[in-house]
């Protein structure tokens, strides 16, 4: 089992802070670098100024630092082929190629892969014109599920009973030659299952659940995610084994068959419907905010896990077993005023040190910046407070105790993350 001595994490958000933090706590990892990072990441990694979408620049930085592994956090650099540029420089990289990352970059492509692999998912119609979108809405009916075919930072999906709203979103997606995917509505709770894969073998992590809508009770517009928790006490026995057999492994096998092997993190967003498990979406990277509570429970050395995926040689390199704590973790996101329609920047944040001093509490930075000596808001989702404990109720209590210590003008958060669990 190989552990990278030096690691470079690419990205600016909460997912990347959580990854850098976990790598910094890996005793086998000597140096953690991040680019561009954020003020939270700066506490656990050396920051560097680079455009995450510039593959040659990322590869040049990795070469100059002499890192053993590059971890590409966000979806946009993966879809842009940044991992390809790093591999081309002879450096191991955790993250799929640009071609394989189309699994997230194009929902229409993902539907094609699932159809060929026999993966259960919602019936969908891909539209490129107003006429096609109108006909699709009529055919599939309400509730309407309308998805931008491309990347939209977690906010390209509208689920509504309001047909004019659904049509307006569809037309916006089709503007300038774009496409829209209109799907049948899937009932039942949603679950996220991540898996680390070397392109052949798939190693699922424990399931988590995130909360997409901005307001309590799952009201209001979709966001990038307002909180998450793990484990799921109510999840059916054998869920992970079923998802591995019917969703994850067939998808990895199909991509390999197509000549576009997928190595890195495969994220399956699932609906546990009355007809069984159905795929809502695929992502090609760690999800945010589910990564924060999952990594808070992961006891396996993260560096070796990521390196095993990135540098796998069939029959030689094997991903070690994944070990999670017996407890629970709950993440609550604090967002800025106006999110998700807009965001407020420059508002002074206080209380993060007090929150982190509490037992069982971590504060993960997402949209933060420094203004002189002040920590200020710099994005829609600003911070994620993670609580850990022996069970979900205790972890939830710890998370909200931490949230209570933090304040900034216009701060908003949900009060019902993992409630009743």
N, C-alpha and C positions, 0 to 999 in steps of 0.2 A: 504494500500500500504506500503510494507516494504522496507526500505532503509538499505543496509548493512553499518555498521559503519566502518568495516575494510575490505579492498579488496586487494587481491594479483593477479597481472597480470603476466602471464607467457609468456616469449618471449623476443626477442632482437631488433625487427625491428621497422619500421615506424608505422605500425598498432598498435603495443603495446604502443609506445610513445603517439599516438593519443588517445588511450583508457585511458591510465593513466592520460593524461592531462584532458580529459573530466571528468573522475571520481574525479580528484582533485578539479575541479570547481563545483562539485555537493555539495551543502551546507549540505546535509545529510550524506556525507561520511567524517569520521573523519581522517582516515589514509589510504594512498595508498602505497602498497609495490609492488615491481617488481623484477622478477628474470628471467634471469640475468639483463635485462634492457640494457640501453646504456647511454652515457653522457647526452642526451636530457631528457631521462626518469628520470635521477637522479635529475633534477630540480623540479620534481613534485612528486617524490616517493622515498621511501627508498629502496635501492638496496640490493639484496641478491644473493649469488653465489650458483646456483643450475643448474643441467643439466635438461633442459626442457623436455627431452625424458625419464627421470627417474621418473616414476609414484610414487613409494614409497618415493623417496626423496622429490618430490613436495608435497605429502600428509603430510610428516613429517614436512616440513617447514611451511605449512599452519596451522598445528596443533600447532606448537611451537609459531607461531605468534598470534594465536587465532583469525584468520580472519573469517568473516561471509560468504565470497564469494571468490571463485577462478575463474578468467577469463583466459581461455586457448586461447592464440592468434593464434599461427601458426597451420598449418594443420598436420605436422609430429607428434607432441605430441598427437593430437586428434586421428589420425589413430593408434598410438601406444598404445592407451588406458589410457592415463594419467588421463583423466576425470573419468574413472572408479575407478582408485586408490584413487582419492580425494573423490569421492562419498562413496567409501568403508570406508573411515575414518570419515564419518558422516558430511562432509562439503559440502555446496551447491556449485555447479560448473556450470559456463556458458560454455557450449560446449557439443557436443554429445558424446555418448559412442563410443568406438572403433568400434563396429559392425556397428553402424549407420553412423559413419564417413567414412565407405567404399564407401559411395556415392561420396566422393571425392577421396578416396584412390584407387579406381578401376573404371576406365571408363566403363569397361565391366559390372561391377555390376550396375552402374548407368543406363546403357542402359536396363538391365533386369528390374530394378525398373520402369523405364519410360514406358517400354512396358506393364507391368502388370497394371500400373496406367492409361494407355491411355494418357500419356503426349506427346505432339508433339515434335519430335526431328528429327535429320538427320538419314537417313538410314545408318547403319554401319555394318561392318564385323569385327569380332574379330579373329586375326591370331596369330599363335604361331610358324610358320615355314616360311622359305623363299618362299616355293612353295605357301602356302596360301596367303602370302602377295603379291606375284607377281600376282596371280589370282585376288585378291581383287582390286589391282590398275587397272588391265585391265577391270574389271567389272564396277567399279564406274567412272573411267575416270578422266580427268583433269577438273578444278584445283584439285590437290590431297590434301587431308586433312589427315595427318598421326599423330596419337597421341599415346604417351607412355601410356600404361594402368595404370601405377602407378604414384606416386608423382614425379614431376620433377621441382618444384619451379617455375612454370609458364613458363618453357622453353622446355617442352616436346612435343610441337606441331609444326609441319611444314606444312605450306600451300604454295603450289608451283605448277607452270606449268611444272616444270622440273622433268621428271619421274626418271632419275637416282638419283636426290637428294631425291625424295620421297622414292625410294626403299632403298637407303642407310640409311635413318632415320628409316625405318621400320625394317631393318635387325639389326640395333643397338638396337632397342627396344626389339627384339626377342632374343638377345644374352643372354646366361646363363639362359635359360628357361623362359624368360620374354614373355609378350604378347603385341601386338600392335592393336590399334583400327583404322581402315581405314574407313572414312566416306564420304558421298556425300558432296559436297560443298554447303554451304548455302549463298545465296546472301542477300544483304540488310545490313543496319547499325546494329551494335551490341550495346546492352544495358545491364546494370547490375541492377538487382532488388534484394535487400537484404530483408530478413524477419526474425523477431524474433518470435520464436515459443516455446511453452511449451510442444510440442509433440502432441497437439490436435488442438489448435487454432493457426492461423497464422496471424501475424501483419506485413504487408509489409512496408518498408521504401520507401522514394521517389527514383525514378530511377536515375541512374548516367551513365556516359559513360567514359570508360577508353581507353587509347591509347597504344596498345601493342608493336608496332614495334619501333625500336630504332631511326629511322630517320624521318624527316619531310615527310609529304605526305604518311605516312604508308609504308615507304620503309625499307628494311633491315630485319634482323632476329627478331623473337619474343623475348620479354623480360618479366619480371615480371610485367611491367606496367610503362610507362614513364609520365603519367599524367592522370587527370580525372577532370570531372566537374559535377555539379548538381545545379539547375534542368535542364531539357532538354526542351527548348522552342518548339522544333519541334516534340516532342513525341505525338503520337496519343491520343486524348481524351479517357479516360477509359482504358489506357494501364495497369495500376497497377491492376485495378479490373479484367481485362481479365487474367493477369498473375496469380493472386491469384486463380481464379476459374479453370483455365486450367492446371496450372503448380504446384504452390506451395502447395495448399491444397491437391490435389490428391497425390502428392509425400509424404507429411507428413502422410496422411491417409494410404497409401500403406506400409510405413515403420512401422506404428503402427500395421497394420494387420499382418505383418511378425513377430511381437514380438520384433522389434528393434526400439522403439519409438525414434524420433529425437527431442531433445530439444537443443536450442542454436540459432545459426545464420545460416540460410539456404540461400545460395547465388545462384541465377539463372543467368547464363550468357546466353543471348538471342540474336537471330538474328531476325530482323523484315523483313522477306522475302516477296517476291511477293505472296507467298501462305499462309502467316500469321505468327504468332509468333512460333518460333522453339527454343528448348533448345540447346545451344552449349555445355554447361558444367554445372555441379553443383560443388559448393565448400561448405565445412562444417564449414566455419568461415568467419569473416569479410574479405573482399577483400582489397588488398593493390595495388594501392593507392586510391581506391574509398572511403575507410573509412575516410580518412583525410578530404575531402571536405564535406562529409555527416555529420560527427560529428561537423564540424565547423558551420553547420546550425541547428543542433539538439538543441532545446530549452527544451525538456523534461529532467528531471533528469536522467542521465544515470544509476546510481546505482540501482534505483528502477526498471528500465526496465530490466536490466540484472538479478536482483534478482527474479523478477516475473517469468522469463523464467526458472531459475535454480531451484526454490523452489516451483514450481506450484503444488497445490493440487486441483484437479478438483472440481469446485464449490466454492472454497474458495479464491484461489489466482488468480487474474486477471491482465493481463498486462495492464497498464494504457495507455490512448491514446498517440499517438506519435505526437509531435508538432515540426514543423520546421519553421525557419524564412522565411519571404517572399522574402529574397534576394537570392543571388547566391554565390557559392564558386568554385574556380578553383585551382587545384593542379598541380604543375610542378615539376618533378623529376630531380635532378641532379645526374648523374651517373659518375663513375670513368672511367679512361682510359681503353679501351679494352672491356668494358661491351657491350654485354652479353657473349661474348666468354670467357672473363677472367675479372679480376679486378685488380686495382692497390691499394695497401695499404700503409699507412704511409705518404701520401701527406698532407701537412699542409693546413687546411681550415681556411679562414679568412672571416669576414663579416657577420657572423650569427647574432651577437648582433645588428649590424646596420640594418639588414633586419627585425629583430623582433621589432625594435623600430618604424618601419613604420606603419602608420594607416592601419588596416585591413589585416595585414600580420602575419602569423604564420610560424615558421620553425620547421618541424618535422624531428627528427633524425632517420636514418635507419642504414646505415653502417658507423658508426663513432666510434672513440675510443679516449682516451687521451694518449698522449706521453709527459710525464712531464706536462708542462703547456699548451701544444699545443693540439688543437682539430685536429685529423687527419682522413683520410679515412680508412675504415676497411671493405669494401665490394663493391659490384657492384652498387647497388642503395644507394647513400650516404645520401642525404637529399631530403625532399619534402617541397616545399614552397607553402603555401596555402594563396590565396588571397580571401577576402570576399568583397561584395559590393551589391548595390541595384539590379544589374542585372549581367548577365554573362560577358558583356563587361567590366564593372567596376571591377568585381572580377578578371578577366583576367589581366587587367592593373595592379592591385595591386600585383598579383602573380609575374608577370614579372619584376616589379619594385624591388621586393624583391630578385628575382634571380640575378638581375644586381649587387646587393651589395656583392654577395658571390663569392669567387674564390678559386680554388685549381688546382694544376697542372693536366692537362688532363681532366678537367671537361667537360662533354657533357650533353646537354639537347635539347629537341625539342622546336622549336619556334612557333609551330602551334597548341598547346593545346587549344581547345575551340575556335579556330579562326572562325570568321564569325558568331558567335552566339550572 
